[in-house]
């Protein structure tokens, strides 16, 4: 499961810890993903959100034999994280024949909200060479 997470997710230390039809959960260390002020970089939260949401779309039954590619993401940053690990949970809002939209909640180790995101993925035929 974590072998197919992609180069960026691996570099950022993102680990999928749960993957099922209803939700996908992943963690990411704050250390190594901070901006110059010592806080979790907002862009790192967005990478985590897109990773967990895209993974959820890719394993959905609607995506069987197809590729899930993000086409829209938004994020609201609620509080800073300075250390430890953050956890993202993606749950489906709507999964159709061509689009899948997910709600992603990122929390700190105390369960406090760090970021809320929404991701929409296009479910399309896999491009040539996908997975190589």
LONULUM-734284 format. One record per residue: x, y, z of N, C-alpha, C in turn; residue in one letter; residue number from 0. Coordinates in Angstrom, 3 decimals, always signed. Atoms other than C-alpha are relative to their C-alpha. Layout:
% LONULUM-734284
R         nx         ny         nz        cax        cay        caz         cx         cy         cz   r     k
R          X          Y          Z          X          Y          Z          X          Y          Z   a   NUM
...
END
This chain:
% LONULUM-734284
R         nx         ny         nz        cax        cay        caz         cx         cy         cz   r     k
R     +0.828     -1.190     +0.000     +0.000     +0.000     +0.000     +0.870     +1.251     +0.000   x     0
R     -0.840     -1.193     -0.055     +2.727     +2.517     +0.895     +1.018     +0.060     -1.129   x     1
R     -0.919     -0.021     +1.143     +4.901     +1.476     -2.066     -0.563     +0.815     -1.151   x     2
R     +0.615     -0.718     +1.108     +2.409     +3.097     -4.443     -0.407     +1.421     +0.368   x     3
R     +0.426     -1.325     -0.449     +2.136     +6.393     -2.554     +0.640     +1.128     -0.780   x     4
R     -0.628     -1.040     +0.810     +4.464     +8.320     -4.904     +1.246     +0.562     +0.647   x     5
R     -1.288     -0.528     -0.468     +7.843    +10.017     -4.608     -0.155     +1.128     +1.011   x     6
R     +0.154     -1.137     -0.901     +6.638    +13.245     -2.967     -0.509     -0.460     +1.363   x     7
R     +0.544     +0.498     -1.271     +4.589    +11.430     -0.329     +1.073     -0.733     +0.797   x     8
R     -1.089     +0.710     -0.685     +7.575     +9.208     +0.479     +0.998     +0.994     +0.575   x     9
R     -0.968     -1.007     -0.449     +9.899    +12.220     +0.728     -0.503     +0.762     +1.220   x    10
R     +0.583     -0.755     -1.113     +7.504    +13.933     +3.135     -0.323     -0.876     +1.205   x    11
R     +0.228     +0.909     -1.113     +7.146    +10.846     +5.317     -1.449     -0.390     +0.201   x    12
R     +1.410     +0.363     -0.105     +3.475    +10.215     +4.579     -0.138     -1.521     -0.024   x    13
R     +0.226     +1.435     -0.106     +2.351     +6.748     +5.635     -1.492     -0.263     +0.092   x    14
R     +1.401     +0.412     -0.069     -1.057     +5.252     +4.900     -0.112     -1.044     +1.103   x    15
R     +0.149     +0.921     -1.136     -2.209     +3.534     +8.096     -1.319     -0.761     -0.025   x    16
R     +1.288     +0.686     +0.125     -5.762     +2.538     +7.123     -0.561     +0.316     -1.376   x    17
R     +0.603     -0.211     +1.316     -7.413     +2.065     +3.753     -1.164     -0.949     -0.163   x    18
R     +1.187     +0.811     +0.200    -10.937     +0.862     +3.224     -0.972     +0.727     -0.896   x    19
R     +0.959     -0.595     +0.929    -13.997     +1.567     +1.119     -0.636     +1.292     +0.515   x    20
R     +0.660     -1.174     -0.554    -15.300     +4.227     +3.501     +0.938     +1.128     +0.391   x    21
R     -0.939     -1.050     -0.405    -12.142     +6.055     +4.532     +1.432     -0.464     -0.167   x    22
R     -1.445     +0.246     +0.051     -8.393     +6.336     +4.172     +0.635     +0.932     +1.019   x    23
R     -0.685     -0.769     -1.037     -6.128     +7.501     +7.007     +1.499     -0.077     -0.256   x    24
R     -1.456     -0.049     +0.170     -2.497     +8.615     +6.703     +0.590     +0.965     +1.015   x    25
R     -0.714     -0.880     -0.923     +0.074    +10.236     +8.975     +1.176     +0.652     -0.710   x    26
R     -1.168     -0.702     +0.524     +2.878    +12.706     +8.321     +0.709     +0.688     +1.166   x    27
R     -0.719     -0.703     -1.052     +5.638    +13.992    +10.602     +0.029     +1.502     -0.269   x    28
R     -0.142     -1.457     +0.140     +5.736    +17.724    +11.255     +1.458     +0.330     -0.286   x    29
R     -1.423     -0.230     +0.209     +9.536    +17.638    +11.490     +0.369     -0.347     -1.437   x    30
R     -0.370     +0.192     +1.390    +11.005    +18.003     +8.017     -1.006     +0.608     -0.968   x    31
R     +1.053     -0.590     +0.833     +7.797    +19.626     +6.733     -0.431     +1.368     +0.548   x    32
R     +0.294     -1.305     -0.607     +8.025    +23.001     +8.494     +0.473     +1.146     -0.889   x    33
R     -0.424     -1.225     +0.665     +8.265    +26.517     +7.111     +1.010     +0.730     +0.899   x    34
R     -1.088     -0.648     -0.764    +10.938    +29.013     +8.325     -0.350     +0.410     +1.429   x    35
R     +0.392     -0.378     -1.360     +8.912    +29.954    +11.447     -0.124     -1.194     +0.938   x    36
R     +0.060     +1.196     -0.835     +9.028    +26.373    +12.716     -1.377     -0.634     +0.077   x    37
R     +1.359     +0.528     +0.015     +5.382    +25.646    +11.925     -0.179     -0.934     -1.193   x    38
R     +0.329     +0.861     +1.126     +3.959    +22.906     +9.722     -0.357     +0.871     -1.193   x    39
R     +0.244     -0.777     +1.215     +4.009    +24.316     +6.201     -1.408     -0.302     -0.506   x    40
R     +1.348     +0.194     +0.525     +0.499    +24.852     +4.820     +0.006     -0.844     -1.261   x    41
R     -0.107     +0.815     +1.210     +1.645    +23.367     +1.530     +0.191     -1.465     +0.315   x    42
R     -0.171     +1.395     -0.415     +2.670    +20.202     +3.366     -1.349     -0.598     +0.373   x    43
R     +1.349     +0.482     -0.327     -0.870    +19.907     +4.731     -0.782     -0.288     -1.274   x    44
R     +0.714     +0.210     +1.262     -2.212    +20.252     +1.184     +0.521     -1.250     -0.708   x    45
R     -0.552     +1.226     +0.592     +0.176    +17.549     -0.069     -0.559     -1.223     +0.720   x    46
R     +0.576     +1.108     -0.760     -1.021    +15.266     +2.727     -1.459     -0.212     -0.384   x    47
R     +1.421     +0.107     +0.354     -4.661    +16.030     +1.904     -0.173     -0.595     -1.393   x    48
R     +0.158     +0.530     +1.357     -4.228    +15.387     -1.823     +0.456     -1.455     -0.072   x    49
R     -0.472     +1.386     -0.002     -2.279    +12.200     -1.145     -1.070     -0.938     +0.537   x    50
R     +0.974     +0.913     -0.617     -4.887    +10.661     +1.151     -1.307     -0.016     -0.796   x    51
R     +1.224     -0.041     +0.800     -7.842    +11.838     -0.959     +0.148     -0.712     -1.330   x    52
R     -0.246     +0.674     +1.284     -6.312    +10.657     -4.233     +0.093     -1.510     +0.192   x    53
R     -0.100     +1.428     -0.289     -5.485     +7.301     -2.665     -1.392     -0.586     +0.210   x    54
R     +1.374     +0.474     -0.231     -9.098     +6.975     -1.484     -0.746     -0.136     -1.325   x    55
R     +0.668     +0.061     +1.298    -10.366     +7.760     -4.981     +0.519     -1.164     -0.824   x    56
R     -0.621     +1.050     +0.815     -7.907     +5.331     -6.571     -0.441     -1.398     +0.408   x    57
R     +0.413     +1.337     -0.446     -9.078     +2.386     -4.436     -1.513     -0.155     +0.042   x    58
R     +1.455     +0.108     +0.006    -12.773     +3.171     -4.782     -0.439     -0.963     -1.096   x    59
R     +0.482     +0.912     +1.039    -14.794     +0.593     -6.719     -0.229     +0.695     -1.343   x    60
R     +0.247     -0.739     +1.239    -15.637     +3.299     -9.276     +1.266     +0.175     -0.828   x    61
R     -1.269     -0.220     +0.694    -11.946     +3.595    -10.176     +0.651     -1.285     -0.486   x    62
R     -0.597     +1.281     +0.390    -11.364     -0.090    -10.943     +0.551     +0.074     -1.425   x    63
R     -0.655     -0.021     +1.295     -8.843     -0.214    -13.791     +0.208     +1.386     -0.575   x    64
R     -0.118     -1.383     +0.455     -8.744     +3.582    -14.016     +0.961     +0.761     +0.895   x    65
R     -0.884     -0.855     -0.788     -6.594     +6.412    -12.702     -0.819     +1.112     +0.649   x    66
R     +0.626     -1.119     -0.704     -7.697     +8.982    -10.120     +1.006     +1.141     +0.024   x    67
R     -0.891     -1.166     +0.027     -6.164    +12.414    -10.705     -0.723     +1.204     +0.591   x    68
R     +0.591     -1.170     -0.629     -6.790    +15.492     -8.581     -0.212     +1.117     -1.008   x    69
R     +0.268     -1.129     +0.891     -8.472    +18.345    -10.437     -0.353     +1.280     +0.759   x    70
R     +0.299     -1.190     -0.806     -9.429    +20.692     -7.575     +0.232     -0.336     +1.461   x    71
R     -0.194     +0.174     -1.443     -8.342    +21.104     -3.962     -0.091     +1.367     +0.664   x    72
R     -0.036     -1.220     -0.805     -8.956    +23.703     -1.291     +0.356     -0.400     +1.415   x    73
R     -0.417     +0.292     -1.370     -7.728    +23.975     +2.266     -0.205     +1.221     +0.884   x    74
R     +0.082     -1.027     -1.034     -8.475    +25.979     +5.392     +0.902     -0.455     +1.142   x    75
R     -0.954     +0.323     -1.062     -5.674    +26.053     +7.970     -0.525     +0.581     +1.312   x    76
R     +0.646     -0.401     -1.243     -7.017    +26.167    +11.526     +0.960     +0.306     +1.140   x    77
R     -0.951     -0.213     -1.092     -4.035    +25.910    +13.870     +1.357     -0.511     -0.423   x    78
R     -1.382     +0.381     +0.308     -0.295    +25.540    +13.808     +0.365     -1.301     +0.704   x    79
R     -0.622     +1.168     -0.633     +1.586    +22.345    +14.525     +1.501     +0.236     -0.078   x    80
R     -1.437     -0.245     -0.059     +5.239    +22.613    +15.615     +0.829     -1.275     +0.052   x    81
R     -0.736     +1.262     -0.133     +6.191    +18.995    +16.252     -0.994     -1.146     -0.005   x    82
R     +0.852     +1.184     -0.062     +4.905    +15.466    +16.346     -0.460     -0.454     -1.369   x    83
R     +0.574     +0.587     +1.209     +2.691    +13.854    +13.761     -1.406     +0.541     -0.192   x    84
R     +1.382     -0.343     +0.323     -0.467    +14.971    +11.999     -0.625     -1.184     -0.720   x    85
R     +0.739     +1.110     +0.596     -3.146    +12.552    +10.824     -1.111     +0.544     -0.874   x    86
R     +1.041     -0.412     +0.951     -5.373    +12.976     +7.773     -0.965     -1.153     -0.217   x    87
R     +1.037     +0.985     +0.276     -8.663    +11.161     +7.269     -0.835     +0.501     -1.164   x    88
R     +0.808     -0.331     +1.174    -10.376    +11.192     +3.869     -1.263     -0.840     +0.012   x    89
R     +1.270     +0.697     +0.122    -14.057    +10.317     +3.623     -0.716     +0.517     -1.249   x    90
R     +0.673     -0.361     +1.243    -16.114    +10.299     +0.465     -1.193     +0.911     +0.261   x    91
R     +1.201     -0.833     +0.034    -18.606    +13.084     -0.117     -0.911     -0.528     -1.099   x    92
R     +0.735     +0.524     +1.151    -19.656    +11.772     -3.540     +0.978     -0.710     -0.923   x    93
R     -0.799     +0.735     +0.976    -18.206     +9.111     -5.823     -0.932     -0.414     -1.127   x    94
R     +0.810     +0.326     +1.163    -19.662     +8.890     -9.307     +0.826     -0.727     -1.039   x    95
R     -0.671     +0.723     +1.072    -18.670     +7.402    -12.630     +1.277     +0.695     -0.469   x    96
R     -1.180     -0.726     +0.499    -16.173    +10.158    -13.505     +0.632     +0.932     +1.023   x    97
R     -0.541     -0.902     -1.020    -15.705    +12.347    -10.402     -0.165     -0.609     +1.384   x    98
R     +0.061     +0.430     -1.395    -14.940    +11.555     -6.772     +0.441     +1.180     +0.863   x    99
R     -0.311     -1.137     -0.866    -14.999    +14.234     -4.058     +0.111     -0.490     +1.436   x   100
R     -0.308     +0.452     -1.359    -13.518    +13.757     -0.581     +0.152     +1.171     +0.957   x   101
R     -0.228     -0.903     -1.124    -13.594    +15.612     +2.728     +1.227     -0.544     +0.726   x   102
R     -1.222     +0.426     -0.691    -10.157    +15.500     +4.374     +0.176     +0.854     +1.244   x   103
R     -0.226     -0.682     -1.290     -9.644    +16.387     +8.043     +1.393     -0.367     +0.493   x   104
R     -1.339     +0.214     -0.544     -6.096    +16.815     +9.363     -0.006     +0.495     +1.435   x   105
R     -0.012     -0.333     -1.422     -5.631    +16.774    +13.135     +1.403     -0.219     +0.575   x   106
R     -1.275     +0.206     -0.687     -2.680    +17.014    +15.515     -0.116     -1.200     +0.940   x   107
R     -0.010     +1.174     -0.886     -1.739    +14.384    +18.098     -1.038     +0.064     +1.109   x   108
R     +1.052     -0.155     -1.010     -4.340    +15.814    +20.510     -1.388     -0.048     -0.610   x   109
R     +1.288     +0.062     +0.667     -7.094    +15.480    +17.913     -0.569     +1.359     -0.382   x   110
R     +0.466     -1.346     +0.342     -7.330    +19.243    +17.377     +0.145     +0.238     -1.506   x   111
R     -0.070     -0.227     +1.445     -8.078    +20.396    +13.815     +1.176     +0.892     -0.387   x   112
R     -1.115     -0.758     +0.571     -5.044    +21.599    +11.868     -0.414     +0.562     -1.355   x   113
R     +0.372     -0.394     +1.355     -6.519    +21.745     +8.362     -1.226     -0.793     -0.438   x   114
R     +1.131     +0.654     +0.640     -9.765    +20.950     +6.556     +0.139     +0.234     -1.489   x   115
R     -0.189     -0.102     +1.444     -9.613    +20.230     +2.849     -1.104     -0.752     -0.728   x   116
R     +0.903     +0.739     +0.874    -11.830    +19.128     -0.014     +0.729     -0.239     -1.313   x   117
R     -0.689     +0.382     +1.228    -10.458    +17.279     -3.043     -0.986     -0.638     -0.960   x   118
R     +0.760     +0.661     +1.053    -12.142    +16.384     -6.314     +0.984     -0.636     -0.964   x   119
R     -0.836     +0.757     +0.934    -10.544    +13.720     -8.496     -0.820     -0.385     -1.224   x   120
R     +0.561     +0.526     +1.233    -11.263    +12.835    -12.096     +0.371     -1.467     -0.086   x   121
R     -0.251     +1.429     +0.199    -11.606     +9.098    -12.650     +0.049     -0.207     -1.503   x   122
R     -0.188     +0.089     +1.448    -10.189     +8.506    -16.116     +0.734     -1.269     -0.374   x   123
R     -0.783     +1.134     +0.464     -8.707     +5.794    -18.232     +1.449     +0.250     +0.374   x   124
R     -1.408     -0.144     -0.391     -5.169     +5.139    -17.046     +0.824     +0.440     -1.208   x   125
R     -0.834     -0.443     +1.120     -2.675     +7.059    -19.179     +1.020     -1.057     -0.363   x   126
R     -1.024     +0.976     +0.399     -0.164     +5.028    -21.209     +1.214     +0.077     +0.923   x   127
R     -1.184     +0.051     -0.855     +2.726     +3.894    -19.031     -0.293     +0.227     +1.467   x   128
R     +0.331     -0.213     -1.412     +0.853     +4.514    -15.770     +0.443     -1.192     +0.825   x   129
R     -0.451     +1.049     -0.896     +2.359     +2.579    -12.924     +1.377     -0.528     -0.319   x   130
R     -1.352     +0.435     +0.362     +5.730     +2.148    -14.649     +1.035     +0.862     +0.676   x   131
END
